[in-house]
């Protein structure tokens, strides 16, 4: 990928988000230093307009940076923060927020989304399985029409994933929830943002896993020659290449927008396509690497574990395929016409 934004992002993430840093954060190390390095370059405001001291970039322009975040398995919700800050800015301009919330500025730190499994309980407000819940500073959550911007430091946090997972169940008191209520919205606000951000991260991480797998197959020797020369392995690696580039194409297509807002149908397509690719990509990568691929010291498992986590977060392939299928049925056109007009934006003429 030849792009100035991509090259800059690759250099930055390669320097500050090393496998050592990822391992430390997974084990509970503080994230302030990593966030300070990331935020200092101004990527977090890439989707904000220039009038709001942002870069005024479109989704098409920032897609390479999001892809690079996935390639380096960033343990922070950096991609989600870009969308969250743009959404908060728009909601404030449109006076969609309550009076007090409208007067506040954009929060410092990382922001993730919780559009699923958010409910009021006897303890207050609970959000289950929040992606990046362990490392985010804020959570934009929605339950019914109610939308909150909630500080993670004031939540009771319980890790909800497997080893090294960054997901968490978060519970806030009723008092905190009442104070952090932004307003009421008649439609879901964060589904497409979470789906698209995770889809692009999956595409990037899958690209890195394929790169590592191909290098290992050409390096590791068996019976006097690299294992990559064996036909059975070549067939499996070719299949992974197809899955990886299909995921990348879906994610890039979903980012073809001249504004900061994604197209809902393309977001659904991207999340469905990238999530379904994960199982095969991970399985073949570990088969090629053998037992060493799952060891703590080897870097492959840092990316494959994150791929599995992102594939199910924010709705898996089945969920988003169902969403896309429902949209096709509601369109009352043929599937071909829907693909042409809604996904590729061709005219009916």
VOPAGU-2260 file (C-alpha; in pm, 1 decimal, decimal comma):
REM VOPAGU-2260
SITE   aa  ch    i         X         Y         Z
SITE  UNK   A    0       0,0       0,0       0,0
SITE  UNK   A    1     158,4     323,4    -118,9
SITE  UNK   A    2      14,7     610,7      83,2
SITE  UNK   A    3     172,1     887,4     291,4
SITE  UNK   A    4     -75,8     838,6     575,8
SITE  UNK   A    5     -10,8     465,8     576,3
SITE  UNK   A    6     366,6     506,7     574,5
SITE  UNK   A    7     351,9     756,3     862,0
SITE  UNK   A    8     120,0     532,2    1062,1
SITE  UNK   A    9     338,6     225,7    1003,2
SITE  UNK   A   10     645,7     408,7    1130,5
SITE  UNK   A   11     463,9     545,1    1436,5
SITE  UNK   A   12     290,2     223,1    1538,3
SITE  UNK   A   13     601,7      18,3    1471,0
SITE  UNK   A   14     798,7     236,0    1711,5
SITE  UNK   A   15     549,8     274,3    1998,1
SITE  UNK   A   16     336,6     -41,2    1979,7
SITE  UNK   A   17     588,8    -322,4    1991,9
SITE  UNK   A   18     504,2    -680,6    2092,9
SITE  UNK   A   19     666,1    -606,9    2429,6
SITE  UNK   A   20     425,8    -318,0    2488,7
SITE  UNK   A   21     126,8    -530,0    2384,1
SITE  UNK   A   22     223,1    -804,3    2628,5
SITE  UNK   A   23     266,2    -556,3    2911,9
SITE  UNK   A   24     -74,4    -395,9    2854,1
SITE  UNK   A   25    -243,7    -734,4    2829,2
SITE  UNK   A   26    -104,8    -812,1    3174,0
SITE  UNK   A   27    -246,6    -489,7    3317,9
SITE  UNK   A   28      26,0    -230,2    3260,6
SITE  UNK   A   29     -76,6     136,0    3236,9
SITE  UNK   A   30    -165,2     271,2    2893,4
SITE  UNK   A   31     -93,5     641,7    2948,8
SITE  UNK   A   32     251,2     633,6    2790,0
SITE  UNK   A   33     128,5     459,3    2475,9
SITE  UNK   A   34    -168,6     693,0    2443,9
SITE  UNK   A   35      52,8     999,0    2490,0
SITE  UNK   A   36     275,1     882,7    2203,5
SITE  UNK   A   37     -23,6     812,1    1979,9
SITE  UNK   A   38    -222,2    1126,7    2056,1
SITE  UNK   A   39      75,9    1358,9    2013,7
SITE  UNK   A   40      65,1    1320,3    1633,6
SITE  UNK   A   41    -299,3    1430,5    1608,9
SITE  UNK   A   42    -447,3    1120,6    1441,0
SITE  UNK   A   43    -730,6    1112,9    1697,1
SITE  UNK   A   44    -883,1    1426,5    1542,0
SITE  UNK   A   45    -838,8    1316,0    1182,4
SITE  UNK   A   46   -1216,1    1301,2    1119,3
SITE  UNK   A   47   -1296,0    1630,9    1291,2
SITE  UNK   A   48   -1346,4    1934,1    1063,4
SITE  UNK   A   49   -1076,1    2196,9    1046,1
SITE  UNK   A   50   -1311,8    2443,6    1219,0
SITE  UNK   A   51   -1291,6    2215,6    1523,8
SITE  UNK   A   52    -910,1    2199,5    1505,9
SITE  UNK   A   53    -921,2    1864,8    1331,8
SITE  UNK   A   54    -766,2    1744,1    1007,4
SITE  UNK   A   55   -1093,8    1742,6     814,3
SITE  UNK   A   56   -1015,5    1410,2     647,2
SITE  UNK   A   57   -1270,2    1176,5     495,7
SITE  UNK   A   58   -1313,6     810,0     577,7
SITE  UNK   A   59   -1145,8     719,8     249,1
SITE  UNK   A   60    -837,5     916,1     349,7
SITE  UNK   A   61    -802,1     770,5     702,4
SITE  UNK   A   62    -863,0     408,9     604,2
SITE  UNK   A   63    -489,0     332,9     559,0
SITE  UNK   A   64    -422,0     452,3     914,5
SITE  UNK   A   65    -699,8     231,2    1053,7
SITE  UNK   A   66    -562,1     -63,3     855,0
SITE  UNK   A   67    -217,3      -2,6    1001,8
SITE  UNK   A   68    -363,2      -2,0    1353,5
SITE  UNK   A   69    -482,8    -356,3    1290,6
SITE  UNK   A   70    -147,9    -463,3    1150,9
SITE  UNK   A   71      13,3    -365,4    1481,1
SITE  UNK   A   72    -268,8    -501,0    1700,2
SITE  UNK   A   73    -303,2    -174,4    1890,1
SITE  UNK   A   74    -429,4    -259,8    2240,4
SITE  UNK   A   75    -619,2      72,3    2261,2
SITE  UNK   A   76    -949,4     168,3    2091,1
SITE  UNK   A   77    -771,9     421,0    1872,0
SITE  UNK   A   78    -985,8     353,6    1564,7
SITE  UNK   A   79   -1305,2     380,3    1769,7
SITE  UNK   A   80   -1183,5     707,1    1921,9
SITE  UNK   A   81   -1166,4     869,7    1577,2
SITE  UNK   A   82   -1532,9     789,2    1513,5
SITE  UNK   A   83   -1642,2     872,8    1867,5
SITE  UNK   A   84   -1488,9    1219,8    1864,4
SITE  UNK   A   85   -1644,7    1294,6    1525,7
SITE  UNK   A   86   -1985,1    1171,7    1648,1
SITE  UNK   A   87   -1967,7    1379,5    1966,5
SITE  UNK   A   88   -1876,3    1688,4    1767,0
SITE  UNK   A   89   -2167,1    1639,6    1526,8
SITE  UNK   A   90   -2415,8    1565,8    1804,9
SITE  UNK   A   91   -2314,2    1883,5    1983,3
SITE  UNK   A   92   -2348,6    2091,9    1667,4
SITE  UNK   A   93   -2692,6    1946,4    1597,6
SITE  UNK   A   94   -2797,8    2014,5    1957,3
SITE  UNK   A   95   -2875,3    1644,8    1998,7
SITE  UNK   A   96   -2709,7    1638,6    2340,7
SITE  UNK   A   97   -2866,0    1756,3    2663,3
SITE  UNK   A   98   -2784,7    2112,9    2769,3
SITE  UNK   A   99   -2506,0    2031,0    3014,7
SITE  UNK   A  100   -2350,3    1767,8    2787,1
SITE  UNK   A  101   -2357,6    2009,0    2493,0
SITE  UNK   A  102   -2149,1    2260,0    2685,4
SITE  UNK   A  103   -1871,3    2012,0    2763,6
SITE  UNK   A  104   -1573,9    1980,9    2534,2
SITE  UNK   A  105   -1450,7    1656,5    2382,2
SITE  UNK   A  106   -1310,5    1423,8    2649,8
SITE  UNK   A  107    -941,1    1344,1    2675,2
SITE  UNK   A  108    -835,3     985,8    2625,2
SITE  UNK   A  109    -960,9     687,7    2429,4
SITE  UNK   A  110   -1326,9     612,0    2367,1
SITE  UNK   A  111   -1490,7     280,2    2280,6
SITE  UNK   A  112   -1848,7     186,6    2193,1
SITE  UNK   A  113   -2104,0     -29,2    2374,1
SITE  UNK   A  114   -2409,2     -66,0    2148,5
SITE  UNK   A  115   -2492,3    -419,2    2269,8
SITE  UNK   A  116   -2575,6    -576,3    2607,8
SITE  UNK   A  117   -2627,0    -246,9    2792,6
SITE  UNK   A  118   -2898,9    -248,4    3058,0
SITE  UNK   A  119   -3003,4     -92,0    3384,8
SITE  UNK   A  120   -2962,1    -322,3    3684,2
SITE  UNK   A  121   -3007,0    -302,7    4061,2
SITE  UNK   A  122   -2644,8    -182,9    4080,6
SITE  UNK   A  123   -2690,2      86,9    3816,6
SITE  UNK   A  124   -2588,1      50,1    3452,7
SITE  UNK   A  125   -2410,7    -256,4    3317,7
SITE  UNK   A  126   -2238,1    -305,5    2981,6
SITE  UNK   A  127   -2122,6    -660,9    2904,8
SITE  UNK   A  128   -1838,9    -766,1    2675,5
SITE  UNK   A  129   -1726,7    -413,3    2592,6
SITE  UNK   A  130   -1456,3    -420,5    2325,5
SITE  UNK   A  131   -1137,6    -259,0    2466,4
SITE  UNK   A  132   -1321,1    -217,6    2796,8
SITE  UNK   A  133    -998,2    -284,4    2987,0
SITE  UNK   A  134    -795,6     -14,4    2811,5
SITE  UNK   A  135   -1046,7     256,7    2715,6
SITE  UNK   A  136   -1089,9     576,8    2915,4
SITE  UNK   A  137   -1451,3     633,2    2810,1
SITE  UNK   A  138   -1744,6     430,5    2681,9
SITE  UNK   A  139   -2017,5     562,8    2452,7
SITE  UNK   A  140   -2307,0     333,0    2541,0
SITE  UNK   A  141   -2665,6     310,0    2424,0
SITE  UNK   A  142   -2966,3     123,1    2562,1
SITE  UNK   A  143   -3294,7     195,8    2390,2
SITE  UNK   A  144   -3305,6     570,3    2325,8
SITE  UNK   A  145   -3063,3     657,6    2608,3
SITE  UNK   A  146   -2700,0     738,7    2525,6
SITE  UNK   A  147   -2425,5     781,8    2785,4
SITE  UNK   A  148   -2060,2     888,5    2782,4
SITE  UNK   A  149   -1924,7     696,0    3078,9
SITE  UNK   A  150   -1579,1     712,9    3244,8
SITE  UNK   A  151   -1420,4     369,9    3278,5
SITE  UNK   A  152   -1229,1     475,1    3591,1
SITE  UNK   A  153   -1563,1     508,5    3774,7
SITE  UNK   A  154   -1683,7     162,4    3669,8
SITE  UNK   A  155   -1644,0    -173,0    3838,4
SITE  UNK   A  156   -1452,2    -364,8    3572,3
SITE  UNK   A  157   -1438,3    -742,9    3529,2
SITE  UNK   A  158   -1237,0    -900,4    3242,9
SITE  UNK   A  159   -1479,5   -1094,2    3025,6
SITE  UNK   A  160   -1261,4   -1258,7    2763,4
SITE  UNK   A  161    -994,6   -1526,9    2763,0
SITE  UNK   A  162    -623,1   -1495,6    2823,4
SITE  UNK   A  163    -496,3   -1148,7    2736,8
SITE  UNK   A  164    -838,2   -1029,7    2621,9
SITE  UNK   A  165    -907,0    -656,9    2637,6
SITE  UNK   A  166   -1284,2    -701,2    2671,8
SITE  UNK   A  167   -1454,0    -624,7    3002,9
SITE  UNK   A  168   -1790,3    -617,6    3177,4
SITE  UNK   A  169   -1839,5    -268,7    3320,9
SITE  UNK   A  170   -2086,1    -157,0    3589,1
SITE  UNK   A  171   -2154,6     204,8    3686,7
SITE  UNK   A  172   -2360,5     325,9    3979,7
SITE  UNK   A  173   -2699,2     482,3    3914,4
SITE  UNK   A  174   -2560,6     821,0    4019,0
SITE  UNK   A  175   -2277,1     806,2    3765,0
SITE  UNK   A  176   -2513,8     691,5    3491,7
SITE  UNK   A  177   -2751,6     977,6    3560,9
SITE  UNK   A  178   -2469,9    1232,9    3552,1
SITE  UNK   A  179   -2325,4    1092,0    3227,8
SITE  UNK   A  180   -2648,1    1072,5    3028,7
SITE  UNK   A  181   -2597,5    1261,3    2701,2
SITE  UNK   A  182   -2952,4    1251,9    2571,3
SITE  UNK   A  183   -3202,4    1036,6    2386,5
SITE  UNK   A  184   -3185,3     918,2    2025,0
SITE  UNK   A  185   -3456,4     737,8    1833,3
SITE  UNK   A  186   -3220,2     510,5    1639,3
SITE  UNK   A  187   -2904,9     308,5    1716,2
SITE  UNK   A  188   -2603,9     538,9    1695,2
SITE  UNK   A  189   -2292,0     326,6    1728,2
SITE  UNK   A  190   -2350,2      -7,1    1552,3
SITE  UNK   A  191   -2187,7      88,1    1222,2
SITE  UNK   A  192   -1899,4     272,1    1388,4
SITE  UNK   A  193   -1804,4     -31,9    1596,0
SITE  UNK   A  194   -1857,8    -276,0    1308,4
SITE  UNK   A  195   -1649,9     -80,7    1057,8
SITE  UNK   A  196   -1366,3       1,3    1297,3
SITE  UNK   A  197   -1334,5    -364,9    1396,8
SITE  UNK   A  198   -1359,0    -480,4    1034,9
SITE  UNK   A  199   -1065,3    -263,1     929,8
SITE  UNK   A  200    -864,3    -375,0    1232,8
SITE  UNK   A  201    -932,6    -739,0    1139,9
SITE  UNK   A  202    -821,2    -674,8     782,3
SITE  UNK   A  203    -495,5    -523,3     906,4
SITE  UNK   A  204    -421,0    -795,0    1161,1
SITE  UNK   A  205    -501,5   -1067,6     908,1
SITE  UNK   A  206    -256,7    -904,9     667,5
SITE  UNK   A  207      14,0    -918,3     936,1
SITE  UNK   A  208     -63,0   -1283,9    1017,7
SITE  UNK   A  209     -43,5   -1377,2     648,1
SITE  UNK   A  210     286,9   -1192,2     618,9
SITE  UNK   A  211     428,2   -1381,2     919,6
SITE  UNK   A  212     297,4   -1715,1     792,3
SITE  UNK   A  213     448,3   -1671,4     447,6
SITE  UNK   A  214     784,6   -1571,3     595,2
SITE  UNK   A  215     784,3   -1871,2     830,9
SITE  UNK   A  216     694,8   -2114,1     550,3
SITE  UNK   A  217     990,7   -1990,0     346,8
SITE  UNK   A  218    1225,8   -2001,7     645,7
SITE  UNK   A  219    1136,7   -2327,0     821,0
SITE  UNK   A  220    1293,0   -2635,6     658,9
SITE  UNK   A  221    1180,1   -2998,0     663,5
SITE  UNK   A  222    1337,3   -3285,0     468,7
SITE  UNK   A  223    1602,4   -3048,0     338,9
SITE  UNK   A  224    1377,8   -2777,0     188,8
SITE  UNK   A  225    1149,6   -2494,8     306,4
SITE  UNK   A  226     805,9   -2621,1     406,9
SITE  UNK   A  227     657,2   -2356,3     179,8
SITE  UNK   A  228     759,2   -2569,2    -117,6
SITE  UNK   A  229     529,7   -2853,6     -19,5
SITE  UNK   A  230     218,6   -2854,8    -234,0
SITE  UNK   A  231     -24,8   -2919,8      51,0
SITE  UNK   A  232     104,5   -2616,6     240,7
SITE  UNK   A  233     107,6   -2402,2     -72,5
SITE  UNK   A  234    -261,1   -2479,8    -124,6
SITE  UNK   A  235    -348,7   -2378,4     231,9
SITE  UNK   A  236    -142,0   -2058,9     218,2
SITE  UNK   A  237    -304,8   -1968,5    -114,3
SITE  UNK   A  238    -643,8   -2009,4      50,1
SITE  UNK   A  239    -538,3   -1777,5     331,8
SITE  UNK   A  240    -417,1   -1521,4      78,3
SITE  UNK   A  241    -764,1   -1526,1     -79,3
SITE  UNK   A  242    -932,4   -1475,0     257,8
SITE  UNK   A  243    -693,9   -1197,6     362,8
SITE  UNK   A  244    -726,2    -998,6      43,3
SITE  UNK   A  245   -1102,5   -1049,3      40,2
SITE  UNK   A  246   -1118,8    -905,2     392,3
SITE  UNK   A  247    -901,8    -614,3     289,8
SITE  UNK   A  248   -1114,5    -538,9     -15,2
SITE  UNK   A  249   -1434,6    -545,3     193,2
SITE  UNK   A  250   -1286,2    -315,2     457,8
SITE  UNK   A  251   -1146,1     -72,0     201,8
SITE  UNK   A  252   -1474,1     -64,9       9,9
SITE  UNK   A  253   -1662,7      12,0     332,1
SITE  UNK   A  254   -1438,1     314,3     384,5
SITE  UNK   A  255   -1518,7     469,2      48,2
SITE  UNK   A  256   -1693,9     773,8     183,4
SITE  UNK   A  257   -1623,0    1139,4     118,3
SITE  UNK   A  258   -1739,7    1221,5     472,2
SITE  UNK   A  259   -1646,8    1078,4     810,1
SITE  UNK   A  260   -1964,6     868,7     829,9
SITE  UNK   A  261   -1974,0     508,5     705,2
SITE  UNK   A  262   -2248,1     364,8     485,0
SITE  UNK   A  263   -2449,2     119,3     701,8
SITE  UNK   A  264   -2480,2    -150,3     433,9
SITE  UNK   A  265   -2107,7    -141,0     358,7
SITE  UNK   A  266   -2023,2    -156,5     729,4
SITE  UNK   A  267   -2239,1    -467,2     763,8
SITE  UNK   A  268   -2075,2    -621,8     458,3
SITE  UNK   A  269   -1724,6    -546,9     587,8
SITE  UNK   A  270   -1782,7    -690,6     934,2
SITE  UNK   A  271   -1949,0   -1002,5     795,8
SITE  UNK   A  272   -1672,1   -1063,7     541,9
SITE  UNK   A  273   -1379,0    -998,1     771,5
SITE  UNK   A  274   -1521,7   -1193,4    1066,2
SITE  UNK   A  275   -1590,6   -1503,0     857,4
SITE  UNK   A  276   -1234,0   -1499,0     725,2
SITE  UNK   A  277   -1075,2   -1509,5    1070,5
SITE  UNK   A  278   -1130,0   -1877,1    1155,2
SITE  UNK   A  279    -954,9   -2006,0     842,7
SITE  UNK   A  280    -673,8   -1751,2     854,7
SITE  UNK   A  281    -595,0   -1832,4    1217,4
SITE  UNK   A  282    -622,3   -2209,2    1170,7
SITE  UNK   A  283    -383,1   -2222,0     875,4
SITE  UNK   A  284    -137,9   -1977,4    1034,6
SITE  UNK   A  285    -105,6   -2197,1    1342,3
SITE  UNK   A  286     -91,0   -2514,4    1134,7
SITE  UNK   A  287     202,3   -2374,7     934,4
SITE  UNK   A  288     385,2   -2252,6    1245,2
SITE  UNK   A  289     320,4   -2566,5    1446,2
SITE  UNK   A  290     340,7   -2568,4    1824,4
SITE  UNK   A  291     568,5   -2264,2    1844,3
SITE  UNK   A  292     285,8   -2038,8    1722,4
SITE  UNK   A  293      92,6   -2064,9    2048,5
SITE  UNK   A  294     385,7   -2005,6    2280,4
SITE  UNK   A  295     401,1   -1686,6    2487,5
SITE  UNK   A  296     740,9   -1588,3    2349,6
SITE  UNK   A  297     633,8   -1611,5    1983,7
SITE  UNK   A  298     453,1   -1306,2    1844,2
SITE  UNK   A  299     200,8   -1487,4    1623,4
SITE  UNK   A  300     -42,4   -1550,5    1907,9
SITE  UNK   A  301     -59,6   -1177,1    1985,6
SITE  UNK   A  302    -230,0   -1123,2    1650,9
SITE  UNK   A  303    -435,4   -1442,5    1620,3
SITE  UNK   A  304    -587,1   -1398,9    1966,9
SITE  UNK   A  305    -682,1   -1044,2    1879,4
SITE  UNK   A  306    -830,5   -1159,7    1549,4
SITE  UNK   A  307   -1055,3   -1407,6    1727,8
SITE  UNK   A  308   -1159,0   -1140,2    1977,3
SITE  UNK   A  309   -1239,2    -879,4    1712,6
SITE  UNK   A  310   -1427,3   -1132,9    1496,7
SITE  UNK   A  311   -1691,1   -1190,0    1765,3
SITE  UNK   A  312   -1690,1    -835,5    1911,3
SITE  UNK   A  313   -1958,6    -598,7    1787,1
SITE  UNK   A  314   -2151,5    -885,0    1626,7
SITE  UNK   A  315   -1998,2   -1174,1    1435,3
SITE  UNK   A  316   -2031,5   -1280,5    1073,0
SITE  UNK   A  317   -2371,9   -1439,7    1130,8
SITE  UNK   A  318   -2519,5   -1130,1    1290,3
SITE  UNK   A  319   -2402,1    -885,9    1023,6
SITE  UNK   A  320   -2491,2   -1122,3     738,9
SITE  UNK   A  321   -2842,0   -1125,4     884,5
SITE  UNK   A  322   -2847,7    -745,3     900,4
SITE  UNK   A  323   -2734,2    -722,0     538,5
SITE  UNK   A  324   -2986,0    -984,7     427,5
SITE  UNK   A  325   -3267,6    -797,6     599,5
SITE  UNK   A  326   -3168,6    -478,9     418,7
SITE  UNK   A  327   -3177,0    -665,0      85,4
SITE  UNK   A  328   -3529,6    -793,0     157,9
SITE  UNK   A  329   -3653,3    -449,7     262,7
SITE  UNK   A  330   -3514,0    -293,1     -55,0
SITE  UNK   A  331   -3775,5    -482,8    -264,6
SITE  UNK   A  332   -3534,2    -516,8    -554,6
SITE  UNK   A  333   -3331,6    -807,8    -681,9
SITE  UNK   A  334   -3015,3    -897,4    -497,0
SITE  UNK   A  335   -2813,7    -793,2    -802,5
SITE  UNK   A  336   -2979,2    -451,0    -818,3
SITE  UNK   A  337   -2921,3    -403,9    -445,4
SITE  UNK   A  338   -2551,0    -481,2    -482,2
SITE  UNK   A  339   -2521,0    -249,6    -782,8
SITE  UNK   A  340   -2705,2      48,4    -634,7
SITE  UNK   A  341   -2651,1      23,3    -257,0
SITE  UNK   A  342   -2303,3    -126,6    -237,5
SITE  UNK   A  343   -2139,2      -3,2    -558,0
SITE  UNK   A  344   -2356,0     310,1    -603,0
SITE  UNK   A  345   -2428,9     249,6    -968,0
SITE  UNK   A  346   -2721,3     439,8   -1120,3
SITE  UNK   A  347   -3036,8     259,3   -1224,5
SITE  UNK   A  348   -3001,4     390,3   -1579,7
